Amino acid sequence: MVDLQFRRQLEGYGLTTANILYRLPDHPALLQEFIWQDYDVYPNFPVLHRFIDFWRREIEGALHSIKVAHNRLITPAEIRKVGVEFRLN
């Protein structure tokens, strides 16, 4: 059985990290930092957008800014089909 995270990487997902700054409801002059990390697809980031939509619906802290970093851990050049297989007994 193939690990789900490995399968997602083969489908084009990469590790995405978002640095989210938000304002506290009780202290709007203060900024709080939240780090979010998951596998997502560049450039649309559907997983991150779902999380941001959840944040806006369910969390009272108003978003200030979001910085996103993304890196594909497995690239197409790293995986090749093996043409020949040898077995030694």
Distance bins in CASP14 RR format, pairs under 12 A and 6 or more apart:
PFRMAT RR
TARGET T0000
AUTHOR 0000-0000-0000
RMODE 2
METHOD distances of the structure
MODEL  1
1 7 0 0 0 0 1 0 0 0 0 0 0
2 8 0 0 0 0 0 1 0 0 0 0 0
2 9 0 0 0 0 0 1 0 0 0 0 0
2 10 0 0 0 0 1 0 0 0 0 0 0
2 11 0 0 0 0 0 1 0 0 0 0 0
3 9 0 0 0 0 1 0 0 0 0 0 0
3 10 0 0 0 0 0 1 0 0 0 0 0
3 39 0 0 0 0 0 1 0 0 0 0 0
4 10 0 0 0 0 0 1 0 0 0 0 0
4 11 0 0 0 0 0 1 0 0 0 0 0
4 13 0 0 0 0 0 1 0 0 0 0 0
4 39 0 0 0 0 1 0 0 0 0 0 0
5 11 0 0 0 0 0 1 0 0 0 0 0
5 12 0 0 0 0 0 1 0 0 0 0 0
5 13 0 0 0 0 1 0 0 0 0 0 0
5 14 0 0 0 0 1 0 0 0 0 0 0
5 15 0 0 0 0 1 0 0 0 0 0 0
5 38 0 0 0 0 0 1 0 0 0 0 0
5 39 1 0 0 1 0 0 0 0 0 0 0
5 73 0 0 0 0 1 0 0 0 0 0 0
5 74 0 0 0 0 0 1 0 0 0 0 0
6 12 0 0 0 0 0 1 0 0 0 0 0
6 13 0 0 0 0 1 0 0 0 0 0 0
6 14 0 0 0 0 0 1 0 0 0 0 0
6 39 0 0 0 0 0 1 0 0 0 0 0
6 73 0 0 0 0 1 0 0 0 0 0 0
6 74 0 0 0 0 1 0 0 0 0 0 0
6 79 0 0 0 0 0 1 0 0 0 0 0
7 13 0 0 0 0 1 0 0 0 0 0 0
7 39 0 0 0 0 0 1 0 0 0 0 0
7 74 0 0 0 0 0 1 0 0 0 0 0
8 14 1 0 0 1 0 0 0 0 0 0 0
8 15 0 0 0 0 0 1 0 0 0 0 0
8 16 0 0 0 0 0 1 0 0 0 0 0
8 38 0 0 0 0 1 0 0 0 0 0 0
8 39 1 0 1 0 0 0 0 0 0 0 0
8 40 0 0 0 0 1 0 0 0 0 0 0
8 41 0 0 0 0 1 0 0 0 0 0 0
8 47 0 0 0 0 1 0 0 0 0 0 0
8 72 0 0 0 0 0 1 0 0 0 0 0
8 73 0 0 0 0 0 1 0 0 0 0 0
8 74 0 0 0 0 1 0 0 0 0 0 0
9 15 0 0 0 0 1 0 0 0 0 0 0
9 16 0 0 0 0 0 1 0 0 0 0 0
9 39 1 0 0 1 0 0 0 0 0 0 0
9 40 0 0 0 0 0 1 0 0 0 0 0
9 41 0 0 0 0 0 1 0 0 0 0 0
9 71 0 0 0 0 0 1 0 0 0 0 0
9 72 1 0 0 1 0 0 0 0 0 0 0
9 73 1 0 1 0 0 0 0 0 0 0 0
9 74 1 0 1 0 0 0 0 0 0 0 0
9 75 0 0 0 0 1 0 0 0 0 0 0
9 76 0 0 0 0 0 1 0 0 0 0 0
9 78 0 0 0 0 0 1 0 0 0 0 0
9 79 0 0 0 0 1 0 0 0 0 0 0
10 39 0 0 0 0 0 1 0 0 0 0 0
10 72 0 0 0 0 0 1 0 0 0 0 0
10 73 0 0 0 0 0 1 0 0 0 0 0
10 74 1 0 0 1 0 0 0 0 0 0 0
10 75 0 0 0 0 0 1 0 0 0 0 0
10 76 0 0 0 0 1 0 0 0 0 0 0
10 78 0 0 0 0 0 1 0 0 0 0 0
10 79 1 0 0 1 0 0 0 0 0 0 0
11 39 0 0 0 0 1 0 0 0 0 0 0
11 40 0 0 0 0 0 1 0 0 0 0 0
11 41 0 0 0 0 1 0 0 0 0 0 0
11 72 0 0 0 0 0 1 0 0 0 0 0
11 74 0 0 0 0 0 1 0 0 0 0 0
11 76 0 0 0 0 0 1 0 0 0 0 0
11 79 0 0 0 0 0 1 0 0 0 0 0
12 39 0 0 0 0 1 0 0 0 0 0 0
12 40 0 0 0 0 1 0 0 0 0 0 0
12 41 1 0 0 1 0 0 0 0 0 0 0
12 42 0 0 0 0 1 0 0 0 0 0 0
12 43 0 0 0 0 0 1 0 0 0 0 0
12 44 0 0 0 0 0 1 0 0 0 0 0
12 70 0 0 0 0 0 1 0 0 0 0 0
12 71 0 0 0 0 0 1 0 0 0 0 0
12 72 1 0 0 1 0 0 0 0 0 0 0
12 73 0 0 0 0 1 0 0 0 0 0 0
12 74 0 0 0 0 1 0 0 0 0 0 0
12 75 0 0 0 0 1 0 0 0 0 0 0
12 76 0 0 0 0 1 0 0 0 0 0 0
12 79 0 0 0 0 0 1 0 0 0 0 0
13 38 0 0 0 0 1 0 0 0 0 0 0
13 39 1 0 1 0 0 0 0 0 0 0 0
13 40 1 0 0 1 0 0 0 0 0 0 0
13 41 1 0 1 0 0 0 0 0 0 0 0
13 42 0 0 0 0 1 0 0 0 0 0 0
13 44 0 0 0 0 0 1 0 0 0 0 0
13 45 0 0 0 0 0 1 0 0 0 0 0
13 46 0 0 0 0 0 1 0 0 0 0 0
13 47 0 0 0 0 1 0 0 0 0 0 0
13 48 0 0 0 0 0 1 0 0 0 0 0
13 70 0 0 0 0 1 0 0 0 0 0 0
13 71 0 0 0 0 0 1 0 0 0 0 0
13 72 1 0 0 1 0 0 0 0 0 0 0
13 73 0 0 0 0 1 0 0 0 0 0 0
13 74 0 0 0 0 1 0 0 0 0 0 0
14 37 0 0 0 0 0 1 0 0 0 0 0
14 38 0 0 0 0 1 0 0 0 0 0 0
14 39 1 0 1 0 0 0 0 0 0 0 0
14 40 1 0 0 1 0 0 0 0 0 0 0
14 41 1 0 0 1 0 0 0 0 0 0 0
14 42 1 0 0 1 0 0 0 0 0 0 0
14 43 0 0 0 0 0 1 0 0 0 0 0
14 45 0 0 0 0 0 1 0 0 0 0 0
14 47 0 0 0 0 0 1 0 0 0 0 0
14 48 0 0 0 0 0 1 0 0 0 0 0
14 68 0 0 0 0 0 1 0 0 0 0 0
14 69 0 0 0 0 0 1 0 0 0 0 0
14 70 1 0 0 1 0 0 0 0 0 0 0
14 71 1 0 0 1 0 0 0 0 0 0 0
14 72 1 0 1 0 0 0 0 0 0 0 0
14 73 1 0 1 0 0 0 0 0 0 0 0
14 74 0 0 0 0 1 0 0 0 0 0 0
14 75 0 0 0 0 0 1 0 0 0 0 0
15 36 0 0 0 0 0 1 0 0 0 0 0
15 37 1 0 0 1 0 0 0 0 0 0 0
15 38 0 0 0 0 1 0 0 0 0 0 0
15 39 1 0 0 1 0 0 0 0 0 0 0
15 40 0 0 0 0 1 0 0 0 0 0 0
15 41 0 0 0 0 0 1 0 0 0 0 0
15 42 0 0 0 0 0 1 0 0 0 0 0
15 47 0 0 0 0 0 1 0 0 0 0 0
15 48 0 0 0 0 0 1 0 0 0 0 0
15 68 0 0 0 0 0 1 0 0 0 0 0
15 69 0 0 0 0 1 0 0 0 0 0 0
15 70 1 0 0 1 0 0 0 0 0 0 0
15 71 1 0 1 0 0 0 0 0 0 0 0
15 72 0 0 0 0 1 0 0 0 0 0 0
15 73 1 0 1 0 0 0 0 0 0 0 0
15 74 0 0 0 0 0 1 0 0 0 0 0
16 35 0 0 0 0 0 1 0 0 0 0 0
16 36 0 0 0 0 1 0 0 0 0 0 0
16 37 1 0 0 1 0 0 0 0 0 0 0
16 38 1 0 0 1 0 0 0 0 0 0 0
16 39 1 0 0 1 0 0 0 0 0 0 0
16 40 1 1 0 0 0 0 0 0 0 0 0
16 41 0 0 0 0 1 0 0 0 0 0 0
16 42 1 0 0 1 0 0 0 0 0 0 0
16 43 0 0 0 0 0 1 0 0 0 0 0
16 44 0 0 0 0 0 1 0 0 0 0 0
16 45 1 0 0 1 0 0 0 0 0 0 0
16 46 0 0 0 0 0 1 0 0 0 0 0
16 47 1 0 0 1 0 0 0 0 0 0 0
16 48 1 0 0 1 0 0 0 0 0 0 0
16 49 0 0 0 0 0 1 0 0 0 0 0
16 51 0 0 0 0 0 1 0 0 0 0 0
16 66 0 0 0 0 0 1 0 0 0 0 0
16 67 0 0 0 0 0 1 0 0 0 0 0
16 68 1 0 0 1 0 0 0 0 0 0 0
16 69 1 0 0 1 0 0 0 0 0 0 0
16 70 1 0 1 0 0 0 0 0 0 0 0
16 71 0 0 0 0 1 0 0 0 0 0 0
16 72 0 0 0 0 0 1 0 0 0 0 0
16 73 0 0 0 0 0 1 0 0 0 0 0
17 34 0 0 0 0 0 1 0 0 0 0 0
17 35 1 0 0 1 0 0 0 0 0 0 0
17 36 1 0 0 1 0 0 0 0 0 0 0
17 37 1 0 1 0 0 0 0 0 0 0 0
17 38 0 0 0 0 1 0 0 0 0 0 0
17 39 0 0 0 0 0 1 0 0 0 0 0
17 40 0 0 0 0 1 0 0 0 0 0 0
17 45 0 0 0 0 0 1 0 0 0 0 0
17 48 0 0 0 0 1 0 0 0 0 0 0
17 66 0 0 0 0 0 1 0 0 0 0 0
17 67 0 0 0 0 1 0 0 0 0 0 0
17 68 1 0 0 1 0 0 0 0 0 0 0
17 69 1 0 1 0 0 0 0 0 0 0 0
17 70 1 0 0 1 0 0 0 0 0 0 0
17 71 0 0 0 0 1 0 0 0 0 0 0
18 33 0 0 0 0 0 1 0 0 0 0 0
18 34 0 0 0 0 1 0 0 0 0 0 0
18 35 1 0 0 1 0 0 0 0 0 0 0
18 36 1 0 1 0 0 0 0 0 0 0 0
18 37 1 0 0 1 0 0 0 0 0 0 0
18 38 0 0 0 0 1 0 0 0 0 0 0
18 40 0 0 0 0 1 0 0 0 0 0 0
18 45 0 0 0 0 1 0 0 0 0 0 0
18 47 0 0 0 0 0 1 0 0 0 0 0
18 48 1 0 1 0 0 0 0 0 0 0 0
18 49 0 0 0 0 0 1 0 0 0 0 0
18 51 1 0 0 1 0 0 0 0 0 0 0
18 52 0 0 0 0 1 0 0 0 0 0 0
18 55 0 0 0 0 0 1 0 0 0 0 0
18 63 0 0 0 0 0 1 0 0 0 0 0
18 65 0 0 0 0 0 1 0 0 0 0 0
18 66 1 0 1 0 0 0 0 0 0 0 0
18 67 1 0 0 1 0 0 0 0 0 0 0
18 68 1 0 1 0 0 0 0 0 0 0 0
18 69 1 0 0 1 0 0 0 0 0 0 0
18 70 0 0 0 0 1 0 0 0 0 0 0
19 31 0 0 0 0 0 1 0 0 0 0 0
19 32 0 0 0 0 0 1 0 0 0 0 0
19 33 1 0 0 1 0 0 0 0 0 0 0
19 34 1 0 0 1 0 0 0 0 0 0 0
19 35 1 0 1 0 0 0 0 0 0 0 0
19 36 0 0 0 0 1 0 0 0 0 0 0
19 37 0 0 0 0 0 1 0 0 0 0 0
19 48 0 0 0 0 0 1 0 0 0 0 0
19 63 0 0 0 0 0 1 0 0 0 0 0
19 64 0 0 0 0 0 1 0 0 0 0 0
19 65 0 0 0 0 1 0 0 0 0 0 0
19 66 1 0 0 1 0 0 0 0 0 0 0
19 67 1 0 1 0 0 0 0 0 0 0 0
19 68 1 0 0 1 0 0 0 0 0 0 0
19 69 1 0 0 1 0 0 0 0 0 0 0
20 31 0 0 0 0 0 1 0 0 0 0 0
20 32 0 0 0 0 1 0 0 0 0 0 0
20 33 1 0 0 1 0 0 0 0 0 0 0
20 34 1 0 1 0 0 0 0 0 0 0 0
20 35 1 0 0 1 0 0 0 0 0 0 0
20 36 1 0 0 1 0 0 0 0 0 0 0
20 37 0 0 0 0 0 1 0 0 0 0 0
20 48 0 0 0 0 1 0 0 0 0 0 0
20 51 0 0 0 0 1 0 0 0 0 0 0
20 52 0 0 0 0 1 0 0 0 0 0 0
20 55 1 0 0 1 0 0 0 0 0 0 0
20 56 0 0 0 0 0 1 0 0 0 0 0
20 59 0 0 0 0 0 1 0 0 0 0 0
20 61 0 0 0 0 0 1 0 0 0 0 0
20 62 0 0 0 0 0 1 0 0 0 0 0
20 63 1 0 0 1 0 0 0 0 0 0 0
20 64 0 0 0 0 1 0 0 0 0 0 0
20 65 1 0 0 1 0 0 0 0 0 0 0
20 66 1 0 1 0 0 0 0 0 0 0 0
20 67 0 0 0 0 1 0 0 0 0 0 0
20 68 0 0 0 0 1 0 0 0 0 0 0
21 30 0 0 0 0 0 1 0 0 0 0 0
21 31 1 0 1 0 0 0 0 0 0 0 0
21 32 1 0 0 1 0 0 0 0 0 0 0
21 33 1 0 1 0 0 0 0 0 0 0 0
21 34 1 0 0 1 0 0 0 0 0 0 0
21 35 0 0 0 0 0 1 0 0 0 0 0
21 36 0 0 0 0 0 1 0 0 0 0 0
21 61 0 0 0 0 0 1 0 0 0 0 0
21 62 0 0 0 0 0 1 0 0 0 0 0
21 63 1 0 0 1 0 0 0 0 0 0 0
21 64 1 0 1 0 0 0 0 0 0 0 0
21 65 1 0 1 0 0 0 0 0 0 0 0
21 66 1 0 0 1 0 0 0 0 0 0 0
21 67 0 0 0 0 1 0 0 0 0 0 0
22 28 0 0 0 0 0 1 0 0 0 0 0
22 30 0 0 0 0 1 0 0 0 0 0 0
22 31 1 0 0 1 0 0 0 0 0 0 0
22 32 1 0 1 0 0 0 0 0 0 0 0
22 33 0 0 0 0 1 0 0 0 0 0 0
22 34 1 0 0 1 0 0 0 0 0 0 0
22 35 0 0 0 0 0 1 0 0 0 0 0
22 36 0 0 0 0 0 1 0 0 0 0 0
22 52 0 0 0 0 0 1 0 0 0 0 0
22 55 1 0 0 1 0 0 0 0 0 0 0
22 56 0 0 0 0 0 1 0 0 0 0 0
22 59 1 0 0 1 0 0 0 0 0 0 0
22 60 0 0 0 0 1 0 0 0 0 0 0
22 61 1 0 1 0 0 0 0 0 0 0 0
22 62 1 0 0 1 0 0 0 0 0 0 0
22 63 1 0 1 0 0 0 0 0 0 0 0
22 64 1 0 1 0 0 0 0 0 0 0 0
22 65 0 0 0 0 1 0 0 0 0 0 0
22 66 0 0 0 0 1 0 0 0 0 0 0
23 29 0 0 0 0 1 0 0 0 0 0 0
23 30 1 0 0 1 0 0 0 0 0 0 0
23 31 1 0 0 1 0 0 0 0 0 0 0
23 32 1 0 0 1 0 0 0 0 0 0 0
23 33 0 0 0 0 0 1 0 0 0 0 0
23 34 0 0 0 0 0 1 0 0 0 0 0
23 59 0 0 0 0 0 1 0 0 0 0 0
23 60 0 0 0 0 1 0 0 0 0 0 0
23 61 1 0 1 0 0 0 0 0 0 0 0
23 62 1 0 1 0 0 0 0 0 0 0 0
23 63 0 0 0 0 1 0 0 0 0 0 0
23 64 1 0 1 0 0 0 0 0 0 0 0
23 65 0 0 0 0 0 1 0 0 0 0 0
24 30 1 0 1 0 0 0 0 0 0 0 0
24 31 0 0 0 0 1 0 0 0 0 0 0
24 32 1 0 1 0 0 0 0 0 0 0 0
24 33 0 0 0 0 0 1 0 0 0 0 0
24 34 0 0 0 0 0 1 0 0 0 0 0
24 59 0 0 0 0 0 1 0 0 0 0 0
24 60 0 0 0 0 1 0 0 0 0 0 0
24 61 1 0 0 1 0 0 0 0 0 0 0
24 62 0 0 0 0 1 0 0 0 0 0 0
24 64 0 0 0 0 0 1 0 0 0 0 0
25 32 0 0 0 0 0 1 0 0 0 0 0
25 59 0 0 0 0 1 0 0 0 0 0 0
25 60 1 0 1 0 0 0 0 0 0 0 0
25 61 1 0 1 0 0 0 0 0 0 0 0
25 62 1 0 0 1 0 0 0 0 0 0 0
26 32 0 0 0 0 0 1 0 0 0 0 0
26 60 0 0 0 0 1 0 0 0 0 0 0
26 61 0 0 0 0 1 0 0 0 0 0 0
26 62 0 0 0 0 0 1 0 0 0 0 0
27 60 0 0 0 0 0 1 0 0 0 0 0
27 61 0 0 0 0 0 1 0 0 0 0 0
27 62 0 0 0 0 0 1 0 0 0 0 0
28 60 0 0 0 0 0 1 0 0 0 0 0
28 61 0 0 0 0 1 0 0 0 0 0 0
28 62 1 0 0 1 0 0 0 0 0 0 0
28 64 0 0 0 0 0 1 0 0 0 0 0
29 64 0 0 0 0 0 1 0 0 0 0 0
30 61 0 0 0 0 0 1 0 0 0 0 0
30 62 0 0 0 0 0 1 0 0 0 0 0
30 64 0 0 0 0 0 1 0 0 0 0 0
31 61 0 0 0 0 0 1 0 0 0 0 0
31 62 0 0 0 0 0 1 0 0 0 0 0
31 63 0 0 0 0 0 1 0 0 0 0 0
31 64 1 0 1 0 0 0 0 0 0 0 0
31 65 0 0 0 0 1 0 0 0 0 0 0
32 59 0 0 0 0 0 1 0 0 0 0 0
32 60 0 0 0 0 0 1 0 0 0 0 0
32 61 0 0 0 0 1 0 0 0 0 0 0
32 62 0 0 0 0 0 1 0 0 0 0 0
32 63 0 0 0 0 0 1 0 0 0 0 0
32 64 0 0 0 0 1 0 0 0 0 0 0
32 65 0 0 0 0 0 1 0 0 0 0 0
33 63 0 0 0 0 0 1 0 0 0 0 0
33 64 0 0 0 0 1 0 0 0 0 0 0
33 65 0 0 0 0 0 1 0 0 0 0 0
33 66 0 0 0 0 0 1 0 0 0 0 0
33 67 0 0 0 0 0 1 0 0 0 0 0
34 51 0 0 0 0 0 1 0 0 0 0 0
34 52 0 0 0 0 0 1 0 0 0 0 0
34 55 0 0 0 0 1 0 0 0 0 0 0
34 59 0 0 0 0 1 0 0 0 0 0 0
34 61 0 0 0 0 1 0 0 0 0 0 0
34 63 0 0 0 0 1 0 0 0 0 0 0
34 64 0 0 0 0 0 1 0 0 0 0 0
34 65 0 0 0 0 0 1 0 0 0 0 0
34 66 0 0 0 0 1 0 0 0 0 0 0
34 67 0 0 0 0 0 1 0 0 0 0 0
35 66 0 0 0 0 0 1 0 0 0 0 0
35 67 0 0 0 0 0 1 0 0 0 0 0
35 68 0 0 0 0 0 1 0 0 0 0 0
35 69 0 0 0 0 0 1 0 0 0 0 0
36 45 0 0 0 0 0 1 0 0 0 0 0
36 47 0 0 0 0 1 0 0 0 0 0 0
36 48 1 0 0 1 0 0 0 0 0 0 0
36 49 0 0 0 0 0 1 0 0 0 0 0
36 50 0 0 0 0 0 1 0 0 0 0 0
36 51 1 0 0 1 0 0 0 0 0 0 0
36 52 0 0 0 0 1 0 0 0 0 0 0
36 54 0 0 0 0 0 1 0 0 0 0 0
36 55 0 0 0 0 1 0 0 0 0 0 0
36 63 0 0 0 0 0 1 0 0 0 0 0
36 66 0 0 0 0 1 0 0 0 0 0 0
36 67 0 0 0 0 0 1 0 0 0 0 0
36 68 0 0 0 0 1 0 0 0 0 0 0
36 69 0 0 0 0 0 1 0 0 0 0 0
37 47 0 0 0 0 0 1 0 0 0 0 0
37 48 0 0 0 0 0 1 0 0 0 0 0
37 51 0 0 0 0 0 1 0 0 0 0 0
37 68 0 0 0 0 0 1 0 0 0 0 0
37 69 0 0 0 0 1 0 0 0 0 0 0
37 70 0 0 0 0 0 1 0 0 0 0 0
37 71 0 0 0 0 0 1 0 0 0 0 0
38 45 0 0 0 0 1 0 0 0 0 0 0
38 46 0 0 0 0 0 1 0 0 0 0 0
38 47 1 0 1 0 0 0 0 0 0 0 0
38 48 1 0 0 1 0 0 0 0 0 0 0
38 49 0 0 0 0 0 1 0 0 0 0 0
38 50 0 0 0 0 1 0 0 0 0 0 0
38 51 1 0 0 1 0 0 0 0 0 0 0
38 68 0 0 0 0 0 1 0 0 0 0 0
38 70 0 0 0 0 0 1 0 0 0 0 0
39 45 0 0 0 0 0 1 0 0 0 0 0
39 46 0 0 0 0 0 1 0 0 0 0 0
39 47 1 0 0 1 0 0 0 0 0 0 0
39 48 0 0 0 0 0 1 0 0 0 0 0
39 70 0 0 0 0 1 0 0 0 0 0 0
39 71 0 0 0 0 0 1 0 0 0 0 0
39 72 0 0 0 0 1 0 0 0 0 0 0
39 73 0 0 0 0 1 0 0 0 0 0 0
39 74 0 0 0 0 0 1 0 0 0 0 0
40 46 1 0 0 1 0 0 0 0 0 0 0
40 47 1 0 1 0 0 0 0 0 0 0 0
40 48 1 0 1 0 0 0 0 0 0 0 0
40 49 0 0 0 0 1 0 0 0 0 0 0
40 50 0 0 0 0 1 0 0 0 0 0 0
40 51 0 0 0 0 1 0 0 0 0 0 0
40 52 0 0 0 0 0 1 0 0 0 0 0
40 68 0 0 0 0 1 0 0 0 0 0 0
40 69 0 0 0 0 0 1 0 0 0 0 0
40 70 1 0 0 1 0 0 0 0 0 0 0
40 71 0 0 0 0 0 1 0 0 0 0 0
40 72 0 0 0 0 0 1 0 0 0 0 0
41 47 1 0 0 1 0 0 0 0 0 0 0
41 48 0 0 0 0 1 0 0 0 0 0 0
41 49 0 0 0 0 0 1 0 0 0 0 0
41 70 0 0 0 0 1 0 0 0 0 0 0
41 72 0 0 0 0 1 0 0 0 0 0 0
42 48 0 0 0 0 0 1 0 0 0 0 0
42 68 0 0 0 0 1 0 0 0 0 0 0
42 69 0 0 0 0 0 1 0 0 0 0 0
42 70 1 0 1 0 0 0 0 0 0 0 0
42 71 0 0 0 0 1 0 0 0 0 0 0
42 72 1 0 0 1 0 0 0 0 0 0 0
43 49 0 0 0 0 0 1 0 0 0 0 0
43 68 0 0 0 0 1 0 0 0 0 0 0
43 70 0 0 0 0 1 0 0 0 0 0 0
43 72 0 0 0 0 0 1 0 0 0 0 0
44 50 0 0 0 0 0 1 0 0 0 0 0
44 68 0 0 0 0 0 1 0 0 0 0 0
44 70 0 0 0 0 0 1 0 0 0 0 0
45 51 0 0 0 0 1 0 0 0 0 0 0
45 52 0 0 0 0 1 0 0 0 0 0 0
45 53 0 0 0 0 0 1 0 0 0 0 0
45 66 0 0 0 0 0 1 0 0 0 0 0
45 68 1 0 0 1 0 0 0 0 0 0 0
45 69 0 0 0 0 0 1 0 0 0 0 0
45 70 1 0 0 1 0 0 0 0 0 0 0
46 52 0 0 0 0 0 1 0 0 0 0 0
46 53 0 0 0 0 0 1 0 0 0 0 0
47 53 0 0 0 0 0 1 0 0 0 0 0
47 54 0 0 0 0 0 1 0 0 0 0 0
47 68 0 0 0 0 0 1 0 0 0 0 0
47 70 0 0 0 0 0 1 0 0 0 0 0
48 54 0 0 0 0 0 1 0 0 0 0 0
48 55 0 0 0 0 0 1 0 0 0 0 0
48 66 0 0 0 0 1 0 0 0 0 0 0
48 67 0 0 0 0 0 1 0 0 0 0 0
48 68 1 0 0 1 0 0 0 0 0 0 0
48 69 0 0 0 0 0 1 0 0 0 0 0
48 70 0 0 0 0 1 0 0 0 0 0 0
49 55 0 0 0 0 0 1 0 0 0 0 0
49 56 0 0 0 0 0 1 0 0 0 0 0
49 66 0 0 0 0 0 1 0 0 0 0 0
49 68 0 0 0 0 0 1 0 0 0 0 0
50 56 0 0 0 0 0 1 0 0 0 0 0
50 57 0 0 0 0 0 1 0 0 0 0 0
51 57 0 0 0 0 0 1 0 0 0 0 0
51 58 0 0 0 0 0 1 0 0 0 0 0
51 59 0 0 0 0 0 1 0 0 0 0 0
51 63 0 0 0 0 0 1 0 0 0 0 0
51 66 0 0 0 0 0 1 0 0 0 0 0
51 68 0 0 0 0 0 1 0 0 0 0 0
52 58 0 0 0 0 0 1 0 0 0 0 0
52 59 0 0 0 0 0 1 0 0 0 0 0
52 63 1 0 0 1 0 0 0 0 0 0 0
52 65 0 0 0 0 0 1 0 0 0 0 0
52 66 1 0 0 1 0 0 0 0 0 0 0
52 68 0 0 0 0 0 1 0 0 0 0 0
53 59 0 0 0 0 0 1 0 0 0 0 0
53 63 0 0 0 0 0 1 0 0 0 0 0
54 63 0 0 0 0 0 1 0 0 0 0 0
55 61 1 0 0 1 0 0 0 0 0 0 0
55 62 0 0 0 0 1 0 0 0 0 0 0
55 63 1 0 0 1 0 0 0 0 0 0 0
55 64 0 0 0 0 0 1 0 0 0 0 0
55 66 0 0 0 0 1 0 0 0 0 0 0
56 62 0 0 0 0 1 0 0 0 0 0 0
56 63 1 0 0 1 0 0 0 0 0 0 0
56 66 0 0 0 0 0 1 0 0 0 0 0
72 78 0 0 0 0 1 0 0 0 0 0 0
72 79 0 0 0 0 0 1 0 0 0 0 0
73 79 0 0 0 0 0 1 0 0 0 0 0
74 80 0 0 0 0 0 1 0 0 0 0 0
END
